[in-house]
Amino acid sequence: MSSTGVAADEARAAFRTHLDATGHAVDNAREAAAGLEAALAAGTLQRTPALDQMLRDLAAALDVDRAAGEKLGGKSAEAARFILRAIARELENA
């Protein structure tokens, strides 16, 4: 069952705003994930197993280049965009 109410709708809208934002995809992904984690921690949105897995995948994708000491971009940005779109679809169940 998905979360209902104004706060849940606002949390979903905030996530979509980051998804659609201009700027670097990796930075947008970090901001979107932080906002989503805050909404989940506050109980505004309900965690789902799929959503948790997608957030772990996103964190891993964002850490790959940093761990290698490389500038973020390229594959991390592409992976972040792909995972963020999947998260946006899953948010209807959160």
PyMOL commands that set and color helices and strands:
alter all, ss='L'
color gray80, all
select helices_A, chain A and resi 6-20+25-41+49-67+75-93
alter helices_A, ss='H'
color red, helices_A
deselect
rebuild
show_as cartoon
